[in-house]
Amino acid sequence: MKTITKRSHASKAAVVALAGMLLFSGTGAARAADTSASIESQIQALLAQLNALKGTGVSTTFTRDLTIGSQGADVTALQNFLASKGFSVAAGATGYFGAQTKAALVSYQAANGIAPAAGYFGPATRAKVNASGSVVTPTPTPTPTPDTTGTLKGGEADLKKYDFRRENTDGAEGENGVEVATAKFDVEGGDIRVERLELTAAATNGSLTKQPWKYFDRLIILADGKQIGSKDVSNRKNWDEVSDGVYRINVTGLKQIVRENKTAELTFAFDISDNIDTANLNQQFTFSVSDNGIRAVDAAGIQQYTGNTSDAVTFGFKAEENGKLLVRSSQDDPEAGILVADDAKESEAYSVFAFDLKNSQNADAVINEITINVADLNSGVTAPDVIRRATLKVGKTTFVGDISASSITFSDMSLTLDGEDEITPTLFVTLARNATATPISFSVTGSDIEAEGATSGDDSIVTGTQTSETHQIAYAGVVTEPVSTSVKVSDPNDASTTTATYTVKFKVTALDEDAYVSMTAGTSSPTGVQFAIEGNTFEGSTSTLLTSTARKSGDFYLVREGKTETFTLTVVLDPTTAGTFYVTANGVRFNSEASFTDSTLFELPKKGYQTDAAYIAN
């Protein structure tokens, strides 16, 4: 984290004016003897005092991920940033990332369209905050919370309305700073200084390991979100055995001051062990503060106690999270298209496949390898016959793949997918010189992705599958664009003449070479435009017509290279059995010459090429 301190010119001017008043407020002769060096020295001293009182502007660039349990100056900067945007943390800029900071961050993410709004400060949120410009935060002003110094005021105190509330029901193996419960009570009659806390842990499952030091590494005490004490709890000697399966831990030496008429909030958080036996993950502990478990001293020097043994919370465990990844469809996945090859050189890089990879757990995962399968090739054709180079782009990072007969493997990636974050890997392929004309598609499944927990090193769970559209490798190509569809039923009152006319209109643009499209249309190849009759099973007579703005060349329509022409498919249905039917144009067959030999079928998507359904009587 880089910080740059800037002095306020206005503040300096005020100090200079104040220095002038001081210099000339005494006898003229005495002040006249002061040198300019002495004046500057006094100015600098006053500036130092002013900065100590008011703080200095600090520009912060965030460089690391922050989550529950994180501490440091960048946490303070984040808390100040959130407050400046109207998402304040009730405890203030404490420098500790707790539940309040997470809640404020969730609100900020939701308001700024950052998904998921999970309260995790990862790359997506960090980029948004850093891109918003210099994050200017004041040097924290000294605050009485947590208050560990100062004179206690008032008289004999009274601790009332004790409450022990749950923070989390469970925590993951190896997770740090998990807040379990918060003890709250009101302070009346005078100030107090909390000096000791006593926490009892009782195992609920007698058939499993009952010793709390087998489950927890460290106990952390927080006051208003900031750590005021901690204790190693991974050692047997730090626990007192109350009875079988019931143990007590004491944290002493605390100096937390709570002022009169304020509410104390003392949170118990744990670092959870990372080597809990699998069977013992089913264990739970009931935590409570005994009737006199919180000890404080008031302004009169009297010991005050509070707590309630019967007010308890139960806390359990779950296996260490290693990231849970899901492969799913992406809006960025390209539609089916023509990949134009060249017999003399490699092609351009085509975007052929994109999928989303979502991490649904709040645990970072590292993706080490992704294998993408290659399919739909003509018999005897392998991936190296058509693909010269394959790259996978994730954000601004590009990985180069190893191409085998039927797959492309991207290894040694070391790509971190933050907890509850999502990425969209996109596959690009460059066709080999003189690539074989063939259909081609790509797919990936959870088993094709190797990932592990960023901290545990254990395998991440990866599920889901996704398949690309089928593309066509050809030496000439077309692209299409839908224009309109319509359906019109003849007089429904005249059963002898009831028919329906379906129309699909679209544009065709020729790429690289002229494209010849047969004037014929039908439900099977070879025809210029292929279509399907869908809905109820159709029996009856069909008439078709394919027209175009393109000029005719024999029995073909000719679309010149780089030109766009409009095609209109008209299908008239006269069923022998009444039913509901609709028509879908599903392919355009073209060639670089007026022939069906070596022609290519360009598959059309349904969207924009499918008519509405219509009922036709017989």
C-alpha positions as CSV (number, residue, x, y, z in Angstrom):
1,M,0.0,0.0,0.0
2,K,1.5,3.3,-1.1
3,T,0.6,6.4,1.0
4,I,1.5,10.0,0.2
5,T,1.1,12.7,2.8
6,K,0.0,16.2,1.7
7,R,0.0,19.3,4.0
8,S,-3.0,21.5,3.8
9,H,-2.0,25.0,2.5
10,A,-4.9,26.5,4.5
11,S,-3.7,24.9,7.7
12,K,-0.2,26.2,7.1
13,A,-1.5,29.7,6.5
14,A,-3.4,29.5,9.8
15,V,-0.3,28.4,11.6
16,V,1.8,31.2,10.1
17,A,-0.8,33.7,11.3
18,L,-0.8,32.2,14.7
19,A,3.0,32.3,14.8
20,G,2.9,35.9,13.9
21,M,0.6,36.7,16.8
22,L,2.8,34.8,19.2
23,L,6.0,36.5,17.9
24,F,4.7,40.0,18.3
25,S,2.5,39.7,21.3
26,G,5.4,40.5,23.8
27,T,7.8,43.4,23.9
28,G,8.9,44.7,20.5
29,A,12.6,44.5,21.4
30,A,12.5,40.9,22.5
31,R,10.5,39.7,19.6
32,A,12.6,41.7,17.1
33,A,15.6,39.6,18.2
34,D,14.1,36.5,16.8
35,T,15.7,35.2,13.7
36,S,13.9,33.9,10.6
37,A,15.2,30.5,11.5
38,S,13.6,30.7,14.9
39,I,10.3,31.7,13.3
40,E,10.4,28.8,10.9
41,S,11.2,26.5,13.8
42,Q,8.1,27.6,15.7
43,I,6.0,27.3,12.6
44,Q,7.1,23.7,12.1
45,A,6.4,22.9,15.7
46,L,2.9,24.4,15.5
47,L,2.3,22.5,12.2
48,A,3.2,19.3,13.9
49,Q,0.7,20.0,16.7
50,L,-2.0,20.9,14.2
51,N,-1.4,17.7,12.2
52,A,-1.5,15.6,15.4
53,L,-4.9,17.1,16.2
54,K,-6.5,17.2,12.8
55,G,-4.7,14.6,10.8
56,T,-3.3,14.8,7.3
57,G,-4.7,13.8,3.9
58,V,-3.6,10.3,2.9
59,S,-4.1,8.9,-0.6
60,T,-4.4,5.1,-0.5
61,T,-4.2,2.5,-3.2
62,F,-5.6,-0.8,-2.1
63,T,-3.4,-3.8,-3.0
64,R,-4.7,-6.8,-1.0
65,D,-7.9,-8.8,-0.4
66,L,-9.7,-7.9,2.9
67,T,-12.2,-10.0,4.8
68,I,-13.4,-10.8,8.3
69,G,-10.4,-10.8,10.6
70,S,-8.2,-8.5,8.4
71,Q,-6.4,-5.8,10.3
72,G,-4.2,-2.8,9.3
73,A,-4.0,0.6,7.9
74,D,-5.7,-0.4,4.7
75,V,-8.7,-1.7,6.7
76,T,-8.8,1.8,8.3
77,A,-8.6,3.4,4.9
78,L,-11.4,1.2,3.6
79,Q,-13.7,2.0,6.5
80,N,-13.1,5.7,6.0
81,F,-13.8,5.3,2.3
82,L,-17.1,3.5,3.0
83,A,-18.0,6.3,5.4
84,S,-17.3,8.9,2.8
85,K,-19.7,7.2,0.5
86,G,-22.5,7.1,3.1
87,F,-21.9,3.5,4.2
88,S,-20.5,4.1,7.7
89,V,-19.2,1.6,10.2
90,A,-20.9,2.1,13.5
91,A,-17.6,1.6,15.5
92,G,-15.7,4.0,13.2
93,A,-12.4,3.4,11.5
94,T,-11.0,0.9,13.9
95,G,-8.6,-0.9,11.6
96,Y,-10.3,-4.2,12.2
97,F,-12.5,-5.9,9.6
98,G,-15.5,-7.2,11.5
99,A,-19.2,-7.8,10.9
100,Q,-20.0,-4.1,10.8
101,T,-17.4,-3.4,8.1
102,K,-18.7,-6.4,6.1
103,A,-22.2,-5.1,6.3
104,A,-21.2,-1.6,5.1
105,L,-19.2,-3.2,2.3
106,V,-22.2,-5.3,1.2
107,S,-24.3,-2.1,1.0
108,Y,-21.6,-0.4,-1.0
109,Q,-21.3,-3.3,-3.4
110,A,-25.0,-3.6,-3.9
111,A,-25.3,0.2,-4.6
112,N,-22.5,0.1,-7.2
113,G,-23.5,-3.0,-9.1
114,I,-20.7,-5.2,-7.8
115,A,-21.7,-8.9,-7.9
116,P,-21.8,-10.8,-5.7
117,A,-22.4,-8.3,-2.9
118,A,-20.9,-10.6,-0.3
119,G,-18.9,-8.2,1.8
120,Y,-15.6,-9.6,0.5
121,F,-13.0,-7.0,-0.6
122,G,-11.5,-8.8,-3.6
123,P,-10.2,-7.8,-7.0
124,A,-13.5,-6.6,-8.4
125,T,-14.4,-4.3,-5.5
126,R,-10.7,-3.2,-5.1
127,A,-10.6,-2.2,-8.8
128,K,-13.9,-0.2,-8.4
129,V,-12.6,1.6,-5.4
130,N,-9.1,2.3,-6.8
131,A,-10.7,3.5,-10.1
132,S,-12.8,6.0,-8.3
133,G,-9.7,8.1,-7.9
134,S,-7.5,8.9,-4.9
135,V,-9.1,7.5,-1.8
136,V,-8.4,10.4,0.6
137,T,-8.8,9.4,4.2
138,P,-8.0,11.4,7.3
139,T,-5.5,10.3,9.9
140,P,-7.7,8.7,12.5
141,T,-8.6,11.2,15.3
142,P,-8.0,9.8,18.8
143,T,-11.2,8.1,19.9
144,P,-12.4,6.9,23.3
145,T,-13.4,3.5,21.9
146,P,-11.7,1.3,22.7
147,D,-10.7,3.3,25.8
148,T,-7.8,1.8,27.7
149,T,-6.4,4.9,29.4
150,G,-7.8,7.9,31.3
151,T,-9.3,8.6,34.7
152,L,-12.5,6.8,35.8
153,K,-15.2,9.3,36.7
154,G,-18.4,9.0,38.7
155,G,-19.2,6.9,41.6
156,E,-20.1,3.2,42.3
157,A,-21.1,1.7,39.0
158,D,-23.9,-0.7,38.3
159,L,-23.8,-3.2,35.4
160,K,-27.3,-3.9,34.0
161,K,-29.2,-5.7,31.2
162,Y,-26.6,-8.3,30.4
163,D,-27.1,-10.1,27.1
164,F,-25.1,-12.7,25.3
165,R,-26.0,-12.8,21.6
166,R,-24.8,-15.1,18.8
167,E,-22.7,-13.8,16.0
168,N,-22.1,-17.0,13.9
169,T,-23.5,-20.5,14.2
170,D,-20.4,-22.2,12.8
171,G,-17.0,-21.6,11.3
172,A,-14.8,-23.4,8.7
173,E,-11.8,-25.4,9.6
174,G,-8.8,-23.1,9.3
175,E,-10.9,-19.9,9.3
176,N,-9.5,-17.0,11.3
177,G,-11.3,-14.3,13.3
178,V,-14.7,-16.0,13.4
179,E,-16.9,-14.0,15.7
180,V,-18.9,-16.4,18.0
181,A,-20.8,-14.2,20.4
182,T,-21.0,-10.7,21.9
183,A,-21.6,-9.9,25.6
184,K,-23.6,-6.6,26.0
185,F,-24.4,-4.7,29.2
186,D,-25.3,-1.2,30.3
187,V,-23.0,0.8,32.6
188,E,-24.7,3.2,35.1
189,G,-23.6,5.2,38.0
190,G,-20.0,5.7,36.9
191,D,-17.2,4.7,34.5
192,I,-15.7,1.2,34.6
193,R,-12.6,-0.5,33.4
194,V,-13.1,-4.1,32.2
195,E,-10.1,-6.2,33.4
196,R,-11.0,-9.8,33.1
197,L,-13.3,-12.1,31.0
198,E,-14.1,-15.7,31.7
199,L,-15.5,-17.9,29.0
200,T,-16.9,-21.4,29.4
201,A,-16.9,-24.0,26.6
202,A,-19.0,-27.2,27.0
203,A,-18.8,-29.9,24.3
204,T,-22.3,-31.2,23.4
205,N,-21.3,-34.5,21.8
206,G,-19.7,-36.8,24.4
207,S,-18.7,-39.4,21.8
208,L,-16.3,-37.0,20.0
209,T,-13.2,-35.3,21.2
210,K,-14.3,-32.8,23.9
211,Q,-11.2,-30.7,24.5
212,P,-11.6,-27.2,23.0
213,W,-7.9,-26.8,22.4
214,K,-8.2,-29.5,19.7
215,Y,-10.6,-27.1,17.8
216,F,-9.4,-23.6,18.5
217,D,-6.0,-21.9,18.2
218,R,-6.6,-18.4,19.5
219,L,-9.3,-16.4,21.3
220,I,-9.6,-12.8,20.3
221,I,-11.5,-10.1,22.4
222,L,-12.9,-7.2,20.5
223,A,-14.5,-4.0,21.7
224,D,-16.5,-2.1,19.2
225,G,-14.7,-4.0,16.4
226,K,-11.1,-3.5,17.6
227,Q,-9.0,-6.1,19.3
228,I,-8.3,-5.4,23.0
229,G,-6.9,-8.7,24.0
230,S,-6.1,-12.3,22.8
231,K,-5.0,-15.6,24.2
232,D,-3.5,-18.8,22.9
233,V,-6.1,-21.5,23.4
234,S,-4.5,-24.3,21.5
235,N,-2.6,-25.4,24.7
236,R,-4.2,-27.6,27.4
237,K,-2.5,-25.7,30.2
238,N,-4.5,-22.5,29.4
239,W,-7.8,-24.2,30.1
240,D,-9.3,-25.0,33.5
241,E,-11.5,-28.2,33.6
242,V,-14.8,-27.5,35.3
243,S,-16.2,-31.0,34.7
244,D,-16.1,-33.7,32.0
245,G,-16.3,-31.9,28.6
246,V,-16.6,-28.5,30.3
247,Y,-13.7,-26.1,30.3
248,R,-13.0,-22.5,31.2
249,I,-10.6,-19.9,29.8
250,N,-9.6,-16.6,31.4
251,V,-8.4,-13.5,29.6
252,T,-6.8,-11.0,32.1
253,G,-4.9,-7.8,31.8
254,L,-7.6,-6.0,29.9
255,K,-8.0,-2.2,30.2
256,Q,-11.2,-1.5,28.3
257,I,-12.9,1.6,29.7
258,V,-16.7,1.9,29.3
259,R,-18.1,5.3,30.3
260,E,-21.2,5.9,32.4
261,N,-24.5,5.5,30.5
262,K,-22.8,3.7,27.7
263,T,-23.4,0.1,26.5
264,A,-20.4,-2.3,26.6
265,E,-20.0,-4.7,23.6
266,L,-17.3,-7.3,24.1
267,T,-17.1,-9.8,21.2
268,F,-15.4,-13.3,21.5
269,A,-13.8,-14.4,18.2
270,F,-11.7,-17.5,17.5
271,D,-9.1,-18.7,15.0
272,I,-10.2,-22.2,14.2
273,S,-7.7,-25.0,14.0
274,D,-6.9,-26.2,10.4
275,N,-6.4,-29.9,11.4
276,I,-9.6,-31.0,13.0
277,D,-10.3,-34.7,12.4
278,T,-13.1,-35.2,9.9
279,A,-15.3,-37.1,12.4
280,N,-14.9,-34.3,15.0
281,L,-16.3,-31.7,12.6
282,N,-19.7,-32.8,14.0
283,Q,-18.8,-31.6,17.5
284,Q,-20.4,-28.4,18.9
285,F,-19.5,-26.2,21.8
286,T,-21.9,-24.3,24.0
287,F,-20.3,-21.0,25.1
288,S,-21.3,-18.8,28.0
289,V,-20.0,-16.3,30.5
290,S,-20.6,-17.3,34.0
291,D,-22.5,-15.2,36.5
292,N,-19.4,-13.4,37.6
293,G,-17.4,-14.0,34.4
294,I,-16.8,-10.3,33.5
295,R,-14.9,-8.4,36.1
296,A,-14.5,-4.6,36.1
297,V,-13.4,-1.9,38.5
298,D,-15.3,1.4,38.9
299,A,-14.3,4.9,39.8
300,A,-14.8,4.2,43.5
301,G,-12.3,1.3,43.3
302,I,-15.1,-1.3,43.7
303,Q,-15.0,-4.6,41.8
304,Q,-18.1,-5.0,39.6
305,Y,-19.2,-8.3,38.0
306,T,-21.7,-9.4,35.4
307,G,-22.5,-12.4,33.3
308,N,-25.2,-15.1,33.1
309,T,-24.3,-18.8,33.0
310,S,-27.7,-19.8,31.5
311,D,-27.4,-17.3,28.6
312,A,-25.4,-19.3,26.1
313,V,-24.8,-19.8,22.4
314,T,-23.9,-23.0,20.5
315,F,-21.2,-23.1,17.8
316,G,-20.3,-25.8,15.4
317,F,-17.8,-26.6,12.6
318,K,-17.7,-27.3,8.9
319,A,-15.0,-28.7,6.7
320,E,-12.4,-26.2,5.5
321,E,-13.7,-24.5,2.4
322,N,-11.5,-24.9,-0.6
323,G,-13.8,-23.0,-3.1
324,K,-16.8,-24.6,-4.8
325,L,-16.8,-23.8,-8.5
326,L,-19.6,-24.1,-10.9
327,V,-19.4,-24.1,-14.7
328,R,-22.4,-22.4,-16.3
329,S,-23.5,-20.6,-19.4
330,S,-22.3,-17.1,-20.3
331,Q,-23.9,-14.4,-22.2
332,D,-20.6,-13.8,-23.9
333,D,-20.6,-17.2,-25.6
334,P,-20.4,-16.6,-29.4
335,E,-23.3,-17.6,-31.6
336,A,-22.7,-20.2,-34.3
337,G,-20.6,-18.8,-37.2
338,I,-18.3,-19.4,-40.1
339,L,-14.6,-19.7,-39.3
340,V,-12.9,-18.7,-42.5
341,A,-9.7,-20.6,-43.3
342,D,-7.0,-19.8,-45.9
343,D,-5.0,-22.2,-47.9
344,A,-1.9,-20.0,-47.8
345,K,-1.8,-18.6,-44.2
346,E,-3.1,-18.9,-40.7
347,S,-6.4,-17.2,-40.0
348,E,-7.2,-14.5,-37.6
349,A,-8.0,-15.4,-34.0
350,Y,-11.7,-16.3,-33.6
351,S,-13.6,-16.2,-30.4
352,V,-15.4,-19.5,-30.3
353,F,-16.4,-20.4,-26.7
354,A,-17.0,-18.6,-23.4
355,F,-18.4,-19.9,-20.1
356,D,-18.8,-18.5,-16.6
357,L,-17.0,-20.0,-13.6
358,K,-18.6,-19.1,-10.3
359,N,-17.0,-19.6,-6.9
360,S,-19.9,-20.0,-4.5
361,Q,-17.9,-20.3,-1.3
362,N,-16.2,-17.5,0.7
363,A,-12.8,-19.1,0.2
364,D,-10.3,-18.4,-2.5
365,A,-9.5,-21.1,-5.0
366,V,-6.5,-21.5,-7.3
367,I,-7.3,-22.8,-10.8
368,N,-4.3,-24.9,-12.0
369,E,-5.6,-26.4,-15.2
370,I,-8.5,-26.3,-17.6
371,T,-9.1,-28.8,-20.4
372,I,-11.5,-27.9,-23.2
373,N,-12.8,-30.7,-25.4
374,V,-13.0,-30.4,-29.2
375,A,-15.9,-32.2,-30.9
376,D,-18.2,-32.4,-34.0
377,L,-15.2,-32.8,-36.3
378,N,-15.6,-34.7,-39.5
379,S,-14.5,-38.4,-39.5
380,G,-10.7,-38.7,-39.4
381,V,-10.1,-35.0,-38.6
382,T,-8.3,-34.1,-35.4
383,A,-8.0,-30.7,-33.6
384,P,-4.3,-30.1,-34.8
385,D,-5.6,-30.5,-38.4
386,V,-7.6,-27.3,-38.1
387,I,-6.3,-25.4,-35.0
388,R,-2.8,-23.8,-35.1
389,R,-3.0,-21.9,-31.9
390,A,-5.4,-21.7,-28.9
391,T,-5.5,-19.1,-26.1
392,L,-7.8,-18.7,-23.1
393,K,-8.3,-15.2,-22.0
394,V,-9.5,-14.4,-18.4
395,G,-9.8,-10.7,-17.7
396,K,-6.4,-9.2,-18.8
397,T,-4.6,-12.5,-18.5
398,T,-4.0,-14.8,-21.5
399,F,-3.0,-18.5,-21.3
400,V,-1.6,-20.6,-24.2
401,G,-3.0,-24.1,-24.7
402,D,-1.5,-27.4,-25.7
403,I,-3.5,-28.9,-28.6
404,S,-4.1,-32.7,-28.7
405,A,-6.3,-34.8,-31.0
406,S,-9.5,-34.0,-29.2
407,S,-8.8,-31.4,-26.6
408,I,-6.9,-28.2,-25.6
409,T,-5.2,-28.1,-22.2
410,F,-4.3,-24.9,-20.4
411,S,-1.9,-25.9,-17.6
412,D,0.2,-24.2,-14.9
413,M,-2.3,-21.4,-14.7
414,S,-2.1,-20.5,-11.0
415,L,-5.3,-18.4,-11.5
416,T,-6.9,-17.2,-8.3
417,L,-10.7,-17.1,-8.2
418,D,-11.7,-15.2,-5.1
419,G,-14.4,-16.4,-2.8
420,E,-17.9,-15.6,-4.1
421,D,-16.5,-14.2,-7.3
422,E,-17.0,-15.1,-11.0
423,I,-14.8,-15.1,-14.1
424,T,-15.6,-15.7,-17.8
425,P,-12.8,-17.7,-19.6
426,T,-13.0,-17.1,-23.3
427,L,-11.4,-19.4,-25.9
428,F,-9.8,-18.0,-29.0
429,V,-8.5,-20.3,-31.9
430,T,-6.3,-19.5,-34.9
431,L,-7.0,-21.8,-37.8
432,A,-4.0,-23.6,-39.4
433,R,-3.0,-22.9,-42.9
434,N,-5.1,-25.1,-45.3
435,A,-7.3,-26.2,-42.4
436,T,-9.8,-29.0,-43.1
437,A,-13.3,-27.7,-43.7
438,T,-15.4,-29.2,-40.9
439,P,-17.9,-28.4,-38.2
440,I,-16.4,-27.9,-34.8
441,S,-17.6,-27.3,-31.2
442,F,-16.1,-27.0,-27.7
443,S,-17.1,-28.1,-24.2
444,V,-15.9,-28.1,-20.6
445,T,-17.1,-30.0,-17.6
446,G,-16.3,-29.7,-13.9
447,S,-14.0,-32.8,-14.1
448,D,-11.9,-30.9,-16.8
449,I,-10.9,-28.2,-14.3
450,E,-8.2,-28.7,-11.6
451,A,-8.5,-26.3,-8.7
452,E,-7.5,-26.2,-5.0
453,G,-8.1,-24.1,-2.0
454,A,-5.8,-21.1,-1.9
455,T,-4.9,-21.7,1.8
456,S,-5.5,-25.4,2.3
457,G,-4.1,-26.9,-0.9
458,D,-7.0,-29.4,-0.9
459,D,-9.0,-30.0,-4.1
460,S,-11.8,-27.6,-4.8
461,I,-15.3,-29.0,-5.8
462,V,-15.9,-28.2,-9.5
463,T,-19.3,-29.1,-11.1
464,G,-21.3,-28.2,-14.1
465,T,-20.9,-28.5,-17.9
466,Q,-21.1,-26.1,-20.8
467,T,-20.9,-26.6,-24.6
468,S,-20.4,-24.0,-27.3
469,E,-22.4,-23.5,-30.4
470,T,-21.3,-25.6,-33.5
471,H,-19.1,-23.5,-35.8
472,Q,-18.2,-24.3,-39.4
473,I,-14.7,-24.1,-40.8
474,A,-14.9,-23.1,-44.4
475,Y,-12.9,-21.3,-47.1
476,A,-15.6,-18.8,-47.7
477,G,-18.3,-17.6,-45.4
478,V,-21.5,-15.8,-44.8
479,V,-23.0,-14.0,-41.9
480,T,-26.8,-13.5,-41.5
481,E,-29.0,-11.1,-39.7
482,P,-32.8,-11.7,-39.1
483,V,-35.2,-9.1,-40.4
484,S,-38.8,-10.3,-39.7
485,T,-41.1,-13.2,-39.5
486,S,-44.9,-13.5,-40.0
487,V,-47.8,-16.0,-40.3
488,K,-51.1,-15.5,-42.0
489,V,-54.0,-18.0,-41.9
490,S,-56.5,-18.1,-44.8
491,D,-60.3,-17.8,-44.1
492,P,-60.8,-20.1,-41.1
493,N,-64.5,-20.3,-42.0
494,D,-63.8,-22.0,-45.3
495,A,-62.5,-25.5,-44.4
496,S,-61.9,-26.4,-48.0
497,T,-59.3,-23.6,-48.4
498,T,-57.8,-23.3,-44.9
499,T,-54.0,-22.9,-45.2
500,A,-51.3,-20.8,-43.5
501,T,-48.5,-18.8,-45.0
502,Y,-45.3,-18.5,-43.0
503,T,-42.6,-16.0,-43.9
504,V,-39.0,-15.6,-42.7
505,K,-37.0,-12.7,-43.9
506,F,-33.2,-12.3,-43.3
507,K,-30.0,-10.7,-44.7
508,V,-27.0,-12.6,-46.0
509,T,-23.5,-11.0,-46.2
510,A,-20.7,-12.8,-48.1
511,L,-17.2,-12.9,-46.6
512,D,-13.9,-13.3,-48.4
513,E,-15.4,-14.7,-51.5
514,D,-18.6,-14.6,-53.5
515,A,-21.4,-16.8,-52.1
516,Y,-23.8,-18.8,-54.3
517,V,-27.0,-19.8,-52.7
518,S,-29.4,-22.2,-54.4
519,M,-32.9,-20.8,-55.2
520,T,-34.5,-23.9,-53.6
521,A,-35.8,-24.3,-50.1
522,G,-36.8,-27.5,-48.3
523,T,-36.7,-29.5,-45.1
524,S,-33.6,-31.5,-46.1
525,S,-30.3,-30.9,-48.0
526,P,-29.2,-30.0,-50.5
527,T,-31.3,-26.8,-50.7
528,G,-30.4,-23.2,-50.6
529,V,-32.4,-22.6,-47.3
530,Q,-33.3,-25.4,-45.0
531,F,-36.4,-25.1,-42.7
532,A,-38.3,-27.2,-40.3
533,I,-42.1,-27.5,-39.7
534,E,-42.6,-27.7,-36.0
535,G,-45.5,-28.0,-33.5
536,N,-48.0,-30.8,-34.1
537,T,-47.0,-33.6,-36.5
538,F,-47.6,-32.2,-40.0
539,E,-49.3,-34.2,-42.7
540,G,-50.4,-32.5,-45.9
541,S,-49.1,-30.5,-48.8
542,T,-46.3,-27.9,-48.6
543,S,-45.3,-25.3,-51.1
544,T,-42.2,-23.1,-50.8
545,L,-40.6,-20.1,-52.4
546,L,-37.2,-18.5,-51.8
547,T,-36.8,-15.0,-53.2
548,S,-33.9,-12.6,-52.9
549,T,-32.6,-9.1,-53.8
550,A,-29.4,-10.9,-55.1
551,R,-29.0,-11.3,-58.8
552,K,-29.6,-14.7,-60.3
553,S,-26.8,-16.9,-61.7
554,G,-28.3,-19.9,-63.2
555,D,-30.2,-21.7,-60.5
556,F,-28.4,-19.8,-57.7
557,Y,-28.6,-16.4,-56.1
558,L,-25.2,-14.6,-56.2
559,V,-24.1,-12.6,-53.2
560,R,-20.9,-10.7,-54.1
561,E,-18.0,-10.6,-51.6
562,G,-18.6,-7.9,-49.0
563,K,-22.2,-7.3,-50.2
564,T,-25.4,-7.8,-48.3
565,E,-28.6,-9.2,-49.8
566,T,-32.1,-9.9,-48.4
567,F,-33.6,-13.4,-48.6
568,T,-37.3,-14.2,-48.1
569,L,-38.5,-17.7,-47.3
570,T,-42.2,-18.3,-47.9
571,V,-43.8,-21.6,-46.8
572,V,-47.5,-22.4,-47.3
573,L,-48.9,-25.3,-45.3
574,D,-52.2,-27.2,-46.1
575,P,-52.6,-29.9,-43.5
576,T,-54.8,-32.9,-43.8
577,T,-55.2,-33.0,-40.0
578,A,-55.9,-29.8,-38.1
579,G,-53.1,-28.6,-35.8
580,T,-50.9,-25.9,-34.6
581,F,-47.7,-25.3,-36.6
582,Y,-44.8,-22.9,-36.9
583,V,-41.8,-22.7,-39.3
584,T,-38.1,-22.3,-38.4
585,A,-35.4,-21.5,-41.0
586,N,-32.4,-23.4,-39.7
587,G,-29.7,-23.2,-42.3
588,V,-28.3,-21.5,-45.4
589,R,-26.2,-23.6,-47.8
590,F,-23.6,-21.7,-49.9
591,N,-20.6,-22.3,-52.1
592,S,-18.0,-20.1,-53.8
593,E,-19.2,-21.4,-57.2
594,A,-22.6,-22.2,-58.6
595,S,-22.6,-25.8,-57.4
596,F,-23.6,-28.0,-54.5
597,T,-20.2,-29.7,-54.6
598,D,-18.2,-28.9,-51.5
599,S,-20.9,-26.5,-50.3
600,T,-21.2,-25.4,-46.7
601,L,-24.3,-25.3,-44.5
602,F,-24.4,-22.3,-42.2
603,E,-26.7,-23.1,-39.3
604,L,-29.1,-20.4,-38.2
605,P,-30.1,-19.8,-34.5
606,K,-33.8,-20.0,-33.6
607,K,-34.0,-16.5,-32.4
608,G,-35.2,-14.2,-35.2
609,Y,-35.7,-17.1,-37.6
610,Q,-38.7,-18.8,-36.1
611,T,-42.3,-17.7,-36.9
612,D,-45.2,-17.6,-34.4
613,A,-47.4,-20.6,-34.2
614,A,-50.8,-20.7,-35.9
615,Y,-53.7,-23.1,-35.8
616,I,-54.8,-24.5,-39.1
617,A,-58.1,-26.2,-39.5
618,N,-58.6,-29.0,-42.1
